């Protein structure tokens, strides 16, 4: 059987593989990026769904527009974008079946084999996979504890002249780091100077525990080269698979054409549920609630890490998002730690798959604090800390 060249060398997602372990209820998982089950607005969605099927079933159960369900796109323009200092028209907006589809459509619309795409190091491995399938040449921009450094970014852009730069500027996955305002301004400036498309992926920005909300990269965009991906997977429900893309009208049109050959349109009912959730004024209160839940869970995990982890494990207390990024001393292998942790019924994600450069990130790993209840967070961190100390004694 022939396999396309673009699929050669592309492995499955380490996180999706990790989910195979989760059938064992004894496993304490810090692995995925799953929202807490307690944070799903189940009753609100149930009521909204009943109302929609009673009042609009003939519309919602029929085929829909590829561009998306009109009330959702309107809600995005009228509520979501203005809350981020942005404004647009319907032609600037495309509904997506999850923001990963947005990345795939962007690659189909923009990337030719061998084109340079800049990615953060580390970066979201689902995006890395998508760019590999698109046969892009990946060039990395190092991430620091304070996010991107402008001088490094500018030097890399000047050297490689990328077609695209993919960034998660707020509570980045996997690191949790936040890119500062000056770096955001610089990214927008470089997009204009080098005619570089910037993908601003922002699924976690609403989940802030402390500090002031930062302006989007798009708010500094003077060239219409920044495109924003907005997902409701972390704020409402990942199972609904509802996201939106906002940007240049011509590019949105090309993505729409590509989407016609992908899934025709995103599910009408799911889009309508999210639209009603927004239009009924439920979003702000819900985000305030879930941010409080995650802030508490993050605090429990950090307190347990401070108690049980050796001092040589480096990490930062998160101010938002869903993740804590950990760095072990040079020479450690987080995959070895992972294999031994699973034997003790604890799972996490080793950091190497989030890196593009071969051999990078082997001593790093990502912890998720949103999916497990507090008592299991504390117990899992205790087991992991004990294992790290045992492995240190063996060295």
C-alpha positions in Angstrom: 0.0 0.0 0.0 1.3 3.4 -0.9 1.5 6.1 1.8 1.7 9.8 0.8 5.1 11.4 1.3 3.5 14.1 3.5 2.6 11.4 6.1 6.0 9.8 6.3 7.8 10.6 9.5 4.6 11.9 11.1 3.8 10.1 14.4 0.6 10.0 16.3 0.0 12.6 19.0 1.6 11.6 22.3 -1.4 13.0 24.2 -3.9 11.0 22.1 -1.8 7.9 22.8 -1.8 8.8 26.5 -5.6 8.7 26.5 -5.5 5.0 26.0 -4.2 4.7 29.5 -7.1 6.6 31.0 -9.5 3.7 30.8 -7.9 2.6 34.1 -9.8 4.7 36.7 -6.9 4.2 39.1 -4.6 6.3 36.9 -4.2 9.8 38.3 -3.8 11.8 35.1 -2.1 15.1 34.7 -1.7 14.4 31.1 -4.4 15.8 28.8 -5.8 19.3 28.7 -9.3 18.3 29.6 -11.5 20.8 31.4 -13.0 19.7 34.7 -16.2 17.8 34.4 -17.5 20.1 37.2 -17.0 23.1 34.8 -19.4 21.9 32.1 -22.5 24.1 32.0 -24.7 21.0 31.7 -28.0 22.4 32.8 -27.6 25.6 30.7 -26.8 23.5 27.6 -29.7 21.1 28.3 -32.1 24.0 28.5 -30.7 25.8 25.4 -30.7 22.5 23.4 -34.4 21.9 24.3 -35.3 25.4 23.3 -33.4 25.3 20.0 -34.9 21.9 19.0 -38.4 23.1 19.9 -38.1 26.4 18.1 -35.5 25.9 15.3 -35.2 22.2 14.6 -36.1 22.5 10.9 -33.2 24.9 10.4 -30.6 23.3 12.7 -31.1 19.7 11.5 -30.7 20.8 7.9 -27.5 21.6 6.0 -26.0 25.0 6.8 -23.7 27.6 5.4 -20.0 26.7 5.2 -19.2 30.1 6.7 -21.1 29.2 9.8 -24.3 29.7 11.7 -25.2 33.3 11.3 -26.2 34.0 15.0 -22.9 32.6 16.2 -20.8 34.7 13.8 -22.9 37.8 14.9 -22.4 37.0 18.6 -18.6 36.7 17.9 -18.6 40.1 16.2 -20.9 41.8 18.7 -19.5 40.4 22.0 -16.3 38.3 21.8 -14.2 40.5 19.5 -15.1 43.9 21.2 -14.2 42.4 24.6 -10.7 42.0 23.0 -10.6 45.5 21.5 -11.3 44.1 18.0 -14.0 44.8 15.4 -14.9 43.2 12.1 -17.5 42.2 9.6 -19.1 38.9 8.7 -16.6 38.4 5.9 -13.8 38.4 8.5 -15.3 35.4 10.4 -15.4 31.6 9.7 -16.9 29.0 12.0 -14.7 26.0 12.6 -15.1 22.4 13.9 -12.5 23.0 16.6 -9.6 25.4 16.2 -7.4 22.6 14.9 -9.5 22.7 11.8 -8.5 26.4 11.4 -4.8 25.4 11.4 -5.5 22.7 8.8 -7.4 25.1 6.6 -4.7 27.8 6.9 -2.1 25.3 5.8 -4.2 24.3 2.8 -4.7 27.9 1.9 -1.2 29.3 2.5 1.5 26.7 2.8 3.4 25.1 -0.1 5.9 22.3 0.5 9.1 23.6 1.9 7.7 26.9 3.1 9.2 28.1 6.4 6.8 28.2 9.4 8.0 29.7 12.7 6.8 27.9 15.8 7.6 28.5 19.5 9.9 26.0 21.2 8.2 24.2 22.9 4.8 24.4 21.1 1.4 22.7 20.9 2.2 19.3 19.4 -1.1 19.2 17.5 0.0 22.2 15.6 3.4 20.7 14.9 1.8 17.6 13.5 -0.4 19.7 11.2 2.5 21.7 9.9 4.5 18.5 9.3 1.6 17.0 7.2 1.5 20.3 5.2 5.2 19.7 4.5 6.4 23.0 6.0 9.9 23.6 7.1 9.7 24.3 10.8 12.0 26.9 12.4 11.8 27.5 16.1 11.7 30.6 18.3 12.9 29.8 21.9 10.5 30.5 24.7 11.7 31.9 28.0 9.9 32.3 31.3 8.7 35.8 30.2 7.7 34.5 26.8 9.3 35.5 23.5 12.3 37.7 23.3 12.0 40.4 20.6 15.6 40.4 19.6 15.7 36.7 19.0 12.4 36.7 17.1 13.5 39.5 14.8 16.8 37.9 14.0 15.1 34.6 13.1 12.5 36.4 11.0 15.2 38.3 9.1 17.2 35.2 8.5 14.4 32.8 7.4 11.7 35.0 6.0 8.9 32.7 7.1 5.5 32.6 5.4 3.8 32.1 8.8 4.4 32.3 12.6 2.3 30.2 14.9 2.0 31.5 18.5 0.0 30.9 21.6 0.8 34.2 23.4 -1.3 33.7 26.6 -0.9 30.8 29.0 0.9 28.9 26.2 0.5 25.2 25.7 2.6 23.5 27.0 4.7 26.0 29.0 1.9 28.2 30.4 4.1 31.2 29.7 2.7 34.6 28.7 4.2 36.8 26.0 4.6 40.4 27.1 3.0 43.5 25.5 6.2 44.7 23.9 6.7 41.4 22.2 3.1 41.3 21.0 3.7 44.7 19.4 6.9 43.5 17.8 5.2 40.4 16.4 2.6 42.6 14.7 5.3 45.0 13.4 7.3 42.1 12.0 4.1 40.7 10.3 3.8 44.0 8.5 7.5 44.5 7.6 8.0 40.9 6.3 4.5 40.2 5.0 4.4 37.3 7.4 1.1 35.7 8.4 0.7 35.4 12.2 -1.6 32.8 13.7 -2.7 34.0 17.2 -4.1 30.9 18.8 -5.9 32.0 22.0 -7.8 29.1 23.6 -6.7 29.9 27.2 -6.7 33.7 27.5 -10.1 33.8 29.3 -8.8 31.5 32.0 -6.8 34.1 34.0 -6.5 33.8 37.8 -4.6 37.0 38.6 -3.2 40.1 36.9 -4.5 42.3 34.1 -5.7 41.0 30.8 -3.2 41.7 28.0 -4.1 43.2 24.6 -4.1 40.7 21.7 -1.4 40.7 19.0 -4.3 41.4 16.5 -5.1 44.7 18.3 -1.6 46.0 17.1 -2.0 44.6 13.6 -1.6 47.3 10.9 -1.2 45.0 7.9 -4.1 42.6 8.3 -1.6 39.8 8.5 -2.7 38.5 12.0 -5.4 35.9 12.1 -7.0 34.9 15.4 -8.3 31.4 16.4 -10.9 31.5 19.2 -12.0 28.2 20.7 -14.8 27.4 23.1 -13.4 24.0 24.0 -11.8 25.3 27.3 -14.6 27.7 28.2 -17.8 25.8 27.4 -17.1 22.3 26.1 -14.5 20.5 24.0 -17.1 17.9 22.9 -19.1 20.6 21.0 -16.0 21.2 18.8 -17.0 24.9 18.2 -14.4 27.5 17.3 -14.1 30.6 15.1 -11.4 32.2 12.9 -11.1 36.0 12.5 -8.9 37.8 10.0 -8.2 39.0 6.4 -11.3 38.6 4.2 -9.5 37.2 1.3 -7.8 34.6 3.4 -11.0 33.7 5.2 -12.6 33.2 1.8 -9.9 30.8 0.7 -10.2 28.9 4.0 -14.0 28.7 3.4 -13.4 27.1 0.0 -11.0 24.6 1.6 -13.6 23.8 4.3 -16.2 23.0 1.7 -14.1 20.0 0.7 -13.4 19.1 4.3 -16.7 18.9 6.2 -19.1 21.1 4.2 -20.0 23.0 7.4 -19.6 22.7 11.2 -22.6 21.2 13.1 -25.5 23.7 13.2 -26.8 22.6 16.5 -23.5 22.9 18.3 -22.9 26.3 16.8 -26.4 27.4 17.9 -25.8 26.2 21.4 -22.7 28.3 21.8 -24.4 31.3 20.1 -27.3 31.1 22.6 -24.9 30.7 25.5 -23.3 34.0 24.5 -26.5 35.8 23.6 -28.2 34.9 26.9 -25.4 36.6 28.8 -24.1 33.4 30.4 -20.4 33.6 29.3 -19.0 36.2 31.8 -20.4 34.5 34.8 -19.4 31.0 33.6 -15.8 32.1 32.9 -15.6 33.7 36.3 -16.8 30.5 37.9 -14.4 28.1 36.0 -11.5 30.4 36.4 -12.0 30.2 40.2 -12.2 26.5 40.0 -9.0 26.2 38.1 -7.2 28.8 40.2 -8.0 26.6 43.3 -6.8 23.4 41.5 -3.6 25.1 40.4 -3.0 26.3 44.0 -3.5 22.7 45.3 -1.0 21.4 42.7 1.6 24.1 43.4 1.3 23.6 47.2 1.8 19.8 46.7 4.8 20.4 44.4 6.4 22.8 46.9 6.0 20.1 49.5 6.9 16.9 47.6 9.2 17.9 44.7 12.9 18.2 45.2 14.3 21.7 44.8 16.1 20.8 41.5 12.7 20.5 39.7 12.1 24.0 38.3 8.5 25.3 37.7 6.4 28.5 38.0 3.1 29.0 39.7 0.5 29.6 36.9 -1.5 32.8 36.7 -3.9 31.3 34.3 -4.5 28.5 31.8 -4.4 24.8 32.5 -0.7 23.8 32.7 2.5 23.8 34.8 5.7 23.3 32.9 8.5 21.4 34.7 12.2 21.2 34.0 14.5 18.5 35.4 18.3 18.8 35.6 20.2 18.2 32.3 20.7 14.5 31.7 17.3 13.5 33.0 14.9 11.7 30.7 11.2 12.6 31.4 10.1 9.7 29.3 11.8 7.3 31.6 10.2 9.2 34.5 6.8 8.8 32.7 7.2 5.0 32.3 8.0 4.5 35.9 5.2 7.0 37.0 2.6 5.0 35.1 3.6 1.9 37.2 2.6 4.0 40.2 -0.7 5.0 38.5 0.3 8.6 37.7 0.4 10.0 34.2 1.7 13.3 32.7 3.1 14.3 29.3 6.9 14.2 28.6 8.1 17.4 27.1 10.1 16.1 24.1 7.1 15.8 21.7 6.4 19.5 22.2 9.8 20.3 20.7 10.9 20.5 17.0 14.6 20.2 17.4 15.9 16.7 17.8 16.9 15.9 21.4 15.4 19.1 22.8 13.1 19.0 25.9 14.0 15.5 27.0 14.3 16.8 30.6 10.9 18.6 30.6 7.3 17.6 31.3 3.9 19.1 31.4 1.4 18.8 34.2 -2.4 19.5 33.8 -4.3 20.6 37.0 -7.8 20.9 35.6 -9.1 17.4 35.2 -8.5 15.7 38.5 -10.2 16.5 41.9 -8.1 18.1 44.6 -7.5 14.9 46.7 -6.2 13.1 43.6 -4.0 16.0 42.6 -2.3 16.0 46.0 -1.9 12.2 46.0 -0.6 12.1 42.4 2.0 14.8 43.1 3.1 13.0 46.2 3.7 9.8 44.2 5.5 11.7 41.5 7.7 13.6 44.0 8.7 10.4 45.8 9.6 8.8 42.4 11.8 11.7 41.4 13.6 11.6 44.7 14.2 7.8 44.3 15.5 8.3 40.7 17.8 11.1 41.9 19.2 8.7 44.6 20.0 6.2 41.8 22.0 8.6 39.8 
